[in-house]
């Protein structure tokens, strides 16, 4: 389940029905951000979520998400190995963007 949305111009256009998801993939403005930390007028996404024991929270940049979608994130017993495998797969698939992943398993 996604907790936030992409704050890019093309993602906004897809949500508004102006562009299709397919058109957004190769749009020249796909990396133009509409929100970013550090801006004076940033609007924060604040969400309250209750996690059950054993559930995992994954924070990932589009460098991972764009190349290895969540439905491919197999979660082994060792969370560190799982994250390393996802990053390695993103690199194999041509990852040239920032690939950052933080994951936490709740107890």
C-alpha positions as CSV (number, residue, x, y, z in Angstrom):
1,X,0.0,0.0,0.0
2,X,1.4,3.4,-1.0
3,X,1.3,6.0,1.7
4,X,2.4,9.0,-0.3
5,X,2.3,10.1,-3.9
6,X,4.9,11.3,-6.4
7,X,5.3,15.1,-6.3
8,X,6.3,15.5,-9.9
9,X,4.6,17.5,-12.7
10,X,3.8,14.4,-14.8
11,X,2.4,12.5,-11.8
12,X,0.1,15.4,-11.1
13,X,-1.0,15.4,-14.8
14,X,-1.7,11.6,-14.6
15,X,-3.8,12.1,-11.4
16,X,-5.7,14.8,-13.2
17,X,-6.3,12.6,-16.3
18,X,-4.3,14.9,-18.6
19,X,-1.6,12.3,-19.3
20,X,-1.7,8.5,-19.3
21,X,0.7,6.5,-17.1
22,X,2.3,5.3,-20.4
23,X,2.8,8.9,-21.6
24,X,4.3,9.9,-18.2
25,X,7.0,7.2,-18.4
26,X,8.9,9.0,-21.2
27,X,7.7,12.6,-20.8
28,X,10.6,15.2,-20.9
29,X,9.3,16.8,-17.7
30,X,9.0,13.5,-15.7
31,X,11.7,14.7,-13.2
32,X,10.2,18.2,-12.7
33,X,9.2,18.4,-9.0
34,X,6.2,20.2,-7.7
35,X,7.2,19.7,-4.0
36,X,10.6,19.1,-2.3
37,X,12.0,19.4,1.1
38,X,13.8,22.7,1.7
39,X,11.4,24.8,-0.2
40,X,9.8,27.6,1.8
41,X,6.3,26.8,0.7
42,X,6.5,23.0,0.9
43,X,3.3,21.2,1.8
44,X,4.1,18.1,3.9
45,X,2.4,14.8,3.5
46,X,1.5,13.7,7.1
47,X,-0.2,10.3,7.5
48,X,-0.9,8.3,10.6
49,X,-0.5,4.6,10.1
50,X,-0.7,1.8,12.7
51,X,1.6,-1.1,12.0
52,X,1.1,-4.6,13.3
53,X,4.0,-6.7,14.6
54,X,6.0,-8.1,11.7
55,X,4.8,-5.5,9.1
56,X,7.5,-3.7,7.2
57,X,7.7,0.0,6.3
58,X,9.7,0.7,3.1
59,X,10.8,4.2,2.2
60,X,12.2,4.3,-1.4
61,X,13.1,6.8,-4.0
62,X,11.9,6.6,-7.5
63,X,15.3,5.2,-8.5
64,X,14.1,1.9,-7.0
65,X,10.3,2.3,-7.4
66,X,10.6,3.2,-11.1
67,X,12.6,0.1,-12.0
68,X,11.6,-2.5,-9.4
69,X,7.9,-1.9,-8.5
70,X,6.6,-3.0,-5.1
71,X,4.9,-6.1,-6.4
72,X,8.4,-7.4,-7.1
73,X,9.7,-6.7,-3.6
74,X,9.9,-10.2,-2.2
75,X,10.5,-10.0,1.5
76,X,12.8,-12.7,3.0
77,X,13.4,-13.2,6.6
78,X,16.5,-11.0,6.5
79,X,15.3,-7.5,5.7
80,X,18.9,-6.2,4.9
81,X,19.4,-8.9,2.2
82,X,16.0,-8.1,0.7
83,X,16.8,-4.4,0.4
84,X,20.2,-5.1,-1.1
85,X,18.6,-7.5,-3.6
86,X,16.1,-4.8,-4.7
87,X,18.9,-2.2,-5.2
88,X,21.0,-4.7,-7.1
89,X,18.1,-5.5,-9.4
90,X,17.4,-1.8,-10.0
91,X,21.1,-1.4,-11.0
92,X,20.9,-4.4,-13.3
93,X,17.8,-2.8,-14.9
94,X,19.8,0.3,-15.7
95,X,19.4,2.4,-12.6
96,X,21.0,5.8,-13.2
97,X,18.9,7.7,-10.7
98,X,19.4,8.0,-6.9
99,X,18.4,4.5,-5.5
100,X,17.7,5.0,-1.8
101,X,15.9,2.5,0.4
102,X,15.2,2.5,4.1
103,X,13.2,-0.4,5.6
104,X,12.0,-1.2,9.1
105,X,10.2,-4.2,10.5
106,X,7.9,-3.5,13.4
107,X,7.9,-5.6,16.5
